[in-house]
Amino acid sequence: MAAIDDIISDFAFLDDWEDRYRYVIELGKALPDLPEEDRTADNKVRGCASQVWLVSEPGEGQDPVMTFRGDSDAHIVRGLVAIVLAIYSGKHASDVAKLDALDTFKEIGMIEHLSAQRANGLRSMVNRIREEGVKAAG
């Protein structure tokens, strides 16, 4: 999975929005498939027009390091999932709870290029992950 700093610099390098969309799709293609047993109702993100599944795996301790896995049935959304996972995975639960990935999407200029439905789905993903961080940070 690509690191978020690499994704941000790649976006800065790409001027054309068609190229940026292709890049998002490529990020989605590089995302490992989510096993069928993880495609459950509990892991499904509500509020997404496409089907999106997110799995959180907190590590050990008071403020565990969080790992996230995810998938979608739509190419662009799968790429958005890949970016969200790059932002949050590997961070402590308390940081996950505070960090708003939408800031990163604004920084790379992606928010204004998403349909209202996709932007709402992205917000739903971010909210779900942040809630998982709050739970794990306890």
C-alpha positions in Angstrom: 0.0 0.0 0.0 1.3 3.5 -0.9 2.3 5.9 1.9 0.2 9.0 2.2 3.2 11.3 1.6 3.9 9.5 -1.7 0.3 9.8 -2.7 0.2 13.6 -1.9 3.4 14.2 -4.0 2.1 12.1 -6.8 -1.0 14.2 -6.9 1.1 17.4 -7.0 2.9 16.0 -10.0 -0.3 15.2 -12.0 -1.9 18.3 -13.5 -4.7 16.8 -15.4 -7.8 15.6 -13.6 -8.2 12.6 -15.9 -4.7 11.6 -14.9 -5.5 12.1 -11.2 -8.7 9.9 -11.6 -6.6 7.2 -13.3 -4.1 7.4 -10.5 -6.9 7.0 -7.9 -8.2 3.9 -9.8 -4.6 2.5 -9.9 -4.4 2.9 -6.1 -7.6 1.0 -5.8 -6.3 -1.8 -8.1 -3.2 -2.1 -5.8 -5.4 -2.5 -2.7 -5.4 -6.1 -1.5 -8.8 -7.8 -2.0 -10.8 -8.1 1.2 -11.6 -11.7 2.0 -15.2 -12.7 1.5 -15.6 -13.5 5.3 -14.8 -9.8 6.0 -17.6 -8.6 3.7 -20.2 -8.6 6.5 -23.0 -6.3 7.4 -21.0 -5.1 10.5 -18.1 -4.1 8.3 -20.2 -2.4 5.7 -20.0 1.4 5.7 -23.4 3.0 5.9 -24.0 6.2 3.8 -22.0 5.1 0.8 -23.7 4.7 -2.6 -21.3 2.0 -3.5 -20.6 -1.0 -1.3 -17.7 -0.3 1.0 -16.4 -2.5 3.7 -13.9 -1.4 6.4 -12.2 -3.7 9.0 -10.3 -2.2 11.9 -7.6 -4.1 13.8 -6.4 -2.3 16.9 -3.0 -3.4 18.3 -2.2 -3.9 22.0 -2.0 -1.5 24.8 -3.6 1.7 26.1 -3.4 3.7 22.8 -3.0 0.9 20.3 -1.6 1.3 16.8 -4.5 0.8 14.4 -4.5 -1.1 11.1 -7.3 -0.8 8.6 -8.3 -2.9 5.7 -11.1 -2.1 3.2 -12.6 -2.7 -0.2 -15.3 -1.4 -2.5 -17.2 -2.7 -5.5 -16.6 0.6 -7.4 -13.2 1.4 -9.0 -13.0 5.1 -8.0 -14.3 4.4 -4.5 -11.8 1.6 -4.1 -9.1 4.1 -4.8 -10.6 6.5 -2.2 -10.6 3.7 0.3 -6.9 3.1 -0.5 -6.1 6.8 0.2 -8.1 6.7 3.5 -6.3 3.6 4.6 -3.0 5.2 3.8 -3.9 8.2 6.0 -5.1 6.2 9.0 -3.3 2.8 9.1 -0.3 2.6 11.4 -1.4 5.5 13.6 -2.2 5.4 17.3 -5.9 5.2 18.1 -5.9 8.6 19.8 -4.4 10.1 16.6 -6.9 8.3 14.4 -9.8 9.8 16.5 -8.4 13.3 16.0 -7.2 13.2 12.4 -9.7 14.3 9.7 -8.7 12.7 6.4 -11.0 15.2 4.6 -8.2 17.8 5.2 -5.8 15.6 3.1 -8.5 15.3 0.4 -8.8 19.1 0.4 -5.0 19.5 0.2 -4.8 17.3 -2.9 -7.8 19.1 -4.4 -9.9 15.9 -4.5 -13.0 17.0 -2.6 -14.3 19.5 -5.2 -13.9 16.9 -7.9 -16.1 14.3 -6.2 -19.8 14.0 -6.8 -22.0 14.8 -3.8 -22.7 11.1 -3.3 -19.0 10.2 -3.3 -18.2 13.0 -1.0 -20.9 11.9 1.4 -19.6 8.3 1.2 -16.1 9.5 1.9 -17.3 11.4 5.0 -19.1 8.2 6.1 -15.8 6.2 5.8 -13.8 8.9 7.7 -16.4 9.1 10.5 -16.5 5.3 10.8 -12.7 5.1 11.1 -12.5 8.0 13.6 -15.2 6.2 15.7 -13.1 3.1 15.7 -10.1 5.2 16.9 -12.2 6.6 19.7 -13.4 3.1 20.8 -9.8 1.7 20.7 -8.4 4.7 22.6 -11.1 4.1 25.2 
